[in-house]
Amino acid sequence: MNHRLMVSDPAIRKQLQLAGLRFMCSRANWLASEARIIGLQLKNDRITSAQVDAKLEEMGALDLVYPELMRCE
């Protein structure tokens, strides 16, 4: 099985994995903070739905958000 990250030293590999996980956590915290700010702006009519779409697209979240919202069940 080929891994994208081929490091033979288990200690170095573990440190790289921990660094990657810390990065994911910090990115998730940033994303949650941005989502709260945008949500409050939208709720308080400070920005339009079109502006929210633009912000979501800019953040790379539009492809993640709308398929879930627009799914027909």
C-alpha positions in Angstrom: 0.0 0.0 0.0 1.5 3.3 -1.1 0.9 6.3 1.2 1.0 9.9 -0.1 3.5 10.6 2.7 6.3 8.1 2.7 8.5 8.6 5.8 10.3 5.6 7.1 11.1 6.9 10.6 8.0 6.3 12.8 8.8 9.2 15.1 9.1 11.7 12.3 5.9 10.3 10.7 4.0 10.7 13.9 5.3 14.3 14.3 4.1 15.1 10.8 0.7 13.5 11.4 0.3 15.5 14.7 1.3 18.7 12.8 -1.3 17.9 10.1 -4.0 17.3 12.8 -3.1 20.6 14.5 -3.4 22.4 11.2 -6.8 20.8 10.6 -8.0 21.9 14.0 -6.8 25.4 13.6 -8.5 25.6 10.1 -11.7 24.2 11.6 -11.7 26.8 14.3 -11.1 29.6 11.7 -13.9 28.2 9.5 -16.3 28.0 12.5 -15.4 31.6 13.5 -16.0 32.9 9.9 -19.3 31.0 9.7 -20.5 32.6 12.9 -19.6 36.1 11.7 -21.2 35.6 8.3 -24.3 34.0 9.9 -24.8 37.0 12.2 -24.3 39.4 9.4 -26.9 37.6 7.3 -29.3 37.3 10.3 -29.0 41.0 11.0 -29.5 41.9 7.3 -26.0 43.4 7.1 -25.2 41.3 4.0 -27.3 39.7 1.3 -27.7 36.0 0.4 -25.7 36.7 -2.8 -22.9 38.1 -0.7 -23.0 35.0 1.5 -22.8 32.8 -1.6 -19.7 34.8 -2.7 -18.1 34.4 0.7 -18.8 30.7 0.7 -17.4 30.3 -2.8 -14.3 32.3 -1.8 -13.7 30.1 1.2 -14.2 27.0 -1.0 -17.3 25.9 0.9 -19.9 26.4 -1.7 -19.5 23.0 -3.3 -19.8 21.4 0.2 -22.8 23.4 1.3 -25.2 23.5 -1.5 -25.4 19.9 -2.5 -26.5 19.1 1.0 -29.0 22.0 1.1 -30.5 21.3 -2.4 -30.7 17.5 -2.0 -34.2 16.2 -2.9 -35.4 13.4 -0.6 
